[in-house]
């Protein structure tokens, strides 16, 4: 959770400095200014994007803190799942996995990897690839091209949410200026007040500009950048499935396909060869028992 620690540090330093340098009056106006600028930022997100993209962008803020959902165990589960399906298809033909790829949500093979089964992008990629190979194994490049296109579409959709957050970050300084102008207008309506009162009102108005810049470059911009990294990290799961299945489609033995897929996984997420072998052995025994 380093992003949360960083956010707390930034807020503590910036607003702590504001308080200690005499910004007590500005702090009193902080809730109103935050509500004004934050509400306008949410409005720009809704106006400029489809509901699906806006929802995914909102969820991306949380994902920036939690990171990629895929772990080393998930990559191991993927390779075991693909190894099982490839062995069944090699031994009994694609008809032997027809029930698995046509109804994966009720498949005993997919049930052994519930996280992958419940992820639409990964599940559909695997099932569609096997389905295409079953229809025409003479052209393995067709399945690989389809997987590449499916990954591109998934990335494009998710990157739209990343771009939406970047757009909000770009808009925040201008929204801060709008809040400052509103504060100046309110101040001009009280021009007959004492200098102390006017000074406090002007300081509160300038708080809008401060918040707009701070939220843009200190909060939303970095969160959008981190969200983009998470999207790219999660796409590695799809790339691993594509590499493994492309090797199988070209006629390589399932065991070698699994190892090729494992070798392409980043080192910090790559399953150990011994642990993967044990997991595949356990899957074979379970398959025989079933």
C-alpha positions as CSV (number, residue, x, y, z in Angstrom):
1,X,0.0,0.0,0.0
2,X,2.8,2.5,-0.8
3,X,0.4,4.8,-2.8
4,X,-1.7,5.3,0.3
5,X,1.4,6.1,2.4
6,X,2.5,8.6,-0.3
7,X,-0.9,10.2,-0.4
8,X,-1.0,10.7,3.4
9,X,2.5,12.1,3.3
10,X,1.7,14.6,0.6
11,X,-1.5,15.8,2.3
12,X,0.2,16.0,5.7
13,X,3.1,18.1,4.3
14,X,1.1,20.4,2.2
15,X,-1.8,21.1,4.5
16,X,0.4,21.0,7.5
17,X,2.5,23.7,5.9
18,X,-0.6,25.7,5.2
19,X,-1.7,25.6,8.8
20,X,1.7,26.4,10.3
21,X,2.2,29.3,7.9
22,X,-0.9,31.1,9.1
23,X,-3.6,29.6,6.9
24,X,-6.2,29.1,9.6
25,X,-8.8,31.2,7.9
26,X,-8.3,29.3,4.7
27,X,-8.7,26.0,6.4
28,X,-12.1,27.1,7.6
29,X,-13.1,27.5,3.9
30,X,-11.5,24.2,2.9
31,X,-14.6,22.0,3.1
32,X,-16.7,24.3,0.9
33,X,-13.9,24.7,-1.7
34,X,-13.3,20.9,-1.8
35,X,-17.0,20.2,-2.3
36,X,-17.1,22.8,-5.1
37,X,-14.0,21.7,-7.0
38,X,-14.5,18.0,-6.3
39,X,-18.1,18.1,-7.4
40,X,-17.2,19.9,-10.6
41,X,-14.5,17.4,-11.3
42,X,-16.9,14.5,-10.9
43,X,-19.3,16.4,-13.2
44,X,-16.6,16.7,-15.9
45,X,-15.9,13.0,-15.6
46,X,-19.6,12.1,-16.2
47,X,-20.1,14.6,-19.0
48,X,-17.0,13.6,-21.0
49,X,-17.4,9.8,-20.8
50,X,-19.9,7.0,-21.2
51,X,-21.3,5.6,-18.0
52,X,-19.2,2.5,-18.3
53,X,-16.0,4.4,-18.7
54,X,-16.9,6.8,-15.9
55,X,-17.6,3.9,-13.6
56,X,-14.3,2.2,-14.5
57,X,-12.4,5.5,-14.0
58,X,-13.9,5.8,-10.5
59,X,-13.0,2.2,-9.7
60,X,-9.5,3.0,-11.1
61,X,-8.9,5.3,-8.2
62,X,-9.3,2.4,-5.8
63,X,-7.3,0.1,-8.1
64,X,-4.4,2.6,-8.0
65,X,-4.1,1.8,-4.3
66,X,-4.7,-1.9,-4.4
67,X,-2.6,-2.7,-7.5
68,X,-3.0,-5.5,-10.0
69,X,-5.4,-8.2,-8.9
70,X,-3.2,-11.0,-10.3
71,X,-0.7,-12.7,-8.1
72,X,2.0,-15.4,-8.6
73,X,-0.6,-18.1,-7.6
74,X,-3.0,-16.8,-10.2
75,X,-0.4,-17.1,-12.9
76,X,0.3,-20.7,-11.7
77,X,-3.4,-21.4,-11.8
78,X,-3.6,-20.1,-15.4
79,X,-0.7,-22.4,-16.6
80,X,-2.2,-25.4,-14.8
81,X,-5.7,-24.6,-16.4
82,X,-4.2,-24.2,-19.8
83,X,-2.1,-27.4,-19.4
84,X,-5.1,-29.4,-18.4
85,X,-7.2,-28.2,-21.4
86,X,-4.3,-28.7,-23.8
87,X,-3.6,-32.2,-22.6
88,X,-7.3,-33.1,-22.8
89,X,-7.5,-31.7,-26.3
90,X,-4.3,-33.4,-27.4
91,X,-5.4,-36.8,-26.0
92,X,-9.1,-36.8,-26.9
93,X,-9.5,-34.1,-29.5
94,X,-11.2,-30.8,-29.1
95,X,-14.5,-32.5,-28.6
96,X,-13.2,-33.6,-25.2
97,X,-13.1,-30.0,-24.0
98,X,-16.2,-28.8,-25.8
99,X,-18.2,-28.7,-22.6
100,X,-15.4,-26.8,-20.9
101,X,-15.1,-24.1,-23.5
102,X,-18.8,-23.8,-24.2
103,X,-19.9,-23.6,-20.6
104,X,-16.9,-22.6,-18.6
105,X,-18.9,-21.3,-15.6
106,X,-20.2,-24.8,-15.0
107,X,-16.9,-26.6,-16.0
108,X,-15.1,-28.7,-13.4
109,X,-11.8,-27.8,-15.1
110,X,-12.4,-24.0,-14.8
111,X,-13.8,-24.5,-11.3
112,X,-10.3,-25.4,-10.1
113,X,-9.3,-21.8,-11.0
114,X,-12.3,-19.7,-9.8
115,X,-10.4,-16.3,-10.1
116,X,-9.7,-16.9,-13.7
117,X,-13.1,-18.3,-14.4
118,X,-14.8,-15.2,-13.0
119,X,-12.7,-12.8,-15.0
120,X,-14.5,-12.2,-18.3
121,X,-11.5,-11.1,-20.3
122,X,-9.3,-14.1,-19.4
123,X,-12.1,-16.7,-19.6
124,X,-13.4,-15.4,-23.0
125,X,-9.9,-15.3,-24.4
126,X,-9.1,-18.9,-23.5
127,X,-12.5,-20.3,-24.7
128,X,-12.5,-18.3,-28.0
129,X,-8.9,-19.4,-28.8
130,X,-9.7,-23.1,-28.3
131,X,-13.0,-22.7,-30.2
132,X,-11.1,-21.2,-33.2
133,X,-8.5,-23.9,-33.1
134,X,-11.2,-26.6,-33.0
135,X,-12.8,-25.1,-36.1
136,X,-9.6,-24.8,-38.2
137,X,-6.3,-26.2,-36.7
138,X,-4.7,-25.8,-40.1
139,X,-4.3,-22.1,-39.5
140,X,-3.0,-21.5,-35.9
141,X,-2.2,-17.9,-36.8
142,X,-5.9,-17.2,-37.0
143,X,-6.4,-18.0,-33.3
144,X,-3.3,-16.0,-32.3
145,X,-4.5,-13.0,-34.3
146,X,-7.9,-13.2,-32.6
147,X,-6.3,-13.3,-29.2
148,X,-4.1,-10.3,-30.1
149,X,-7.1,-8.3,-31.2
150,X,-9.1,-9.3,-28.1
151,X,-6.2,-8.1,-25.9
152,X,-6.0,-4.9,-27.8
153,X,-9.7,-4.2,-27.4
154,X,-9.6,-4.9,-23.7
155,X,-6.6,-2.6,-23.2
156,X,-8.3,0.1,-25.3
157,X,-11.4,0.0,-23.2
158,X,-9.4,0.1,-19.9
159,X,-7.1,2.8,-21.2
160,X,-10.1,5.0,-21.9
161,X,-10.8,5.0,-18.2
162,X,-7.1,6.0,-17.6
163,X,-7.4,8.8,-20.1
164,X,-10.6,10.0,-18.4
165,X,-8.8,10.4,-15.1
166,X,-5.9,12.2,-16.8
167,X,-8.5,14.6,-18.3
168,X,-10.0,15.3,-14.9
169,X,-6.4,16.0,-13.6
170,X,-5.9,18.4,-16.5
171,X,-9.2,20.2,-15.8
172,X,-8.7,20.6,-12.0
173,X,-6.4,23.7,-12.2
174,X,-9.0,25.5,-14.4
175,X,-11.8,24.5,-12.0
176,X,-9.7,25.9,-9.2
177,X,-9.5,29.2,-11.0
178,X,-13.3,29.1,-11.4
179,X,-13.6,28.6,-7.7
180,X,-11.2,31.5,-7.1
181,X,-13.1,33.8,-9.4
182,X,-16.4,33.0,-7.6
183,X,-14.6,33.9,-4.3
184,X,-13.4,37.2,-5.7
185,X,-16.9,38.0,-6.9
186,X,-18.2,37.3,-3.4
187,X,-15.4,39.5,-2.0
188,X,-16.3,42.4,-4.3
189,X,-19.8,42.3,-2.9
190,X,-18.3,43.0,0.5
191,X,-15.9,45.7,-0.5
192,X,-17.1,48.0,2.3
193,X,-15.8,45.6,5.0
194,X,-12.6,46.0,7.0
195,X,-9.3,45.1,5.5
196,X,-9.1,42.1,7.9
197,X,-12.4,40.7,6.7
198,X,-11.5,41.3,3.0
199,X,-8.1,39.7,3.5
200,X,-9.7,36.6,4.9
201,X,-12.2,36.5,2.0
202,X,-9.5,36.9,-0.6
203,X,-7.4,34.2,1.0
204,X,-10.4,31.8,0.9
205,X,-10.9,32.7,-2.8
206,X,-7.3,31.9,-3.6
207,X,-7.7,28.6,-1.8
208,X,-9.6,27.4,-4.9
209,X,-6.6,27.9,-7.1
210,X,-4.4,26.2,-4.6
211,X,-6.7,23.2,-4.3
212,X,-7.1,22.9,-8.1
213,X,-3.3,22.7,-8.7
214,X,-2.7,20.5,-5.6
215,X,-5.4,18.0,-6.6
216,X,-4.3,17.9,-10.2
217,X,-0.6,17.4,-9.6
218,X,-0.5,15.9,-6.1
219,X,-3.5,13.5,-6.2
220,X,-5.5,12.8,-9.3
221,X,-2.6,13.0,-11.8
222,X,-0.4,10.5,-9.9
223,X,-3.4,8.2,-9.3
224,X,-4.2,8.2,-13.0
225,X,-0.6,7.3,-13.8
226,X,-0.6,4.5,-11.3
227,X,-3.9,3.2,-12.6
228,X,-2.4,3.1,-16.1
229,X,0.5,1.0,-14.7
230,X,-2.0,-1.4,-13.1
231,X,-3.9,-1.8,-16.4
232,X,-0.7,-2.7,-18.1
233,X,0.3,-5.1,-15.4
234,X,-3.0,-6.9,-15.5
235,X,-2.7,-7.3,-19.3
236,X,0.3,-9.6,-18.7
237,X,-2.2,-12.3,-17.7
238,X,-3.8,-12.1,-21.1
239,X,-0.4,-12.0,-22.9
240,X,0.6,-15.2,-21.0
241,X,-2.5,-17.0,-22.1
242,X,-1.9,-15.9,-25.7
243,X,1.7,-17.0,-25.7
244,X,0.9,-20.4,-24.3
245,X,-2.1,-21.1,-26.6
246,X,-0.3,-19.8,-29.6
247,X,2.5,-22.3,-29.0
248,X,-0.1,-25.1,-28.6
249,X,-1.8,-24.1,-31.9
250,X,1.5,-24.4,-33.7
251,X,1.8,-28.0,-32.7
252,X,4.1,-27.8,-29.6
253,X,3.6,-30.3,-26.8
254,X,1.4,-29.0,-23.9
255,X,4.3,-29.4,-21.4
256,X,6.6,-27.2,-23.5
257,X,3.8,-24.7,-24.1
258,X,3.3,-24.3,-20.3
259,X,7.0,-23.7,-19.9
260,X,7.1,-21.2,-22.7
261,X,4.3,-19.4,-21.0
262,X,6.0,-19.5,-17.7
263,X,9.2,-18.1,-19.1
264,X,7.4,-15.0,-20.5
265,X,5.9,-14.0,-17.1
266,X,7.8,-11.2,-15.3
267,X,10.3,-12.5,-12.7
268,X,8.5,-11.1,-9.7
269,X,5.3,-13.0,-10.7
270,X,6.7,-16.1,-12.4
271,X,5.8,-19.3,-10.6
272,X,8.6,-21.6,-9.5
273,X,9.2,-24.5,-11.8
274,X,9.0,-27.0,-9.0
275,X,5.8,-25.6,-7.6
276,X,4.2,-25.5,-11.1
277,X,5.2,-29.1,-11.7
278,X,3.6,-30.2,-8.4
279,X,0.4,-28.3,-9.2
280,X,0.2,-29.9,-12.7
281,X,0.7,-33.3,-11.2
282,X,-2.1,-32.7,-8.7
283,X,-4.3,-31.5,-11.6
284,X,-3.5,-34.7,-13.5
285,X,-4.5,-36.9,-10.5
286,X,-7.7,-34.9,-10.1
287,X,-8.5,-35.3,-13.8
288,X,-8.0,-39.0,-13.6
289,X,-10.1,-39.3,-10.5
290,X,-12.9,-37.3,-12.2
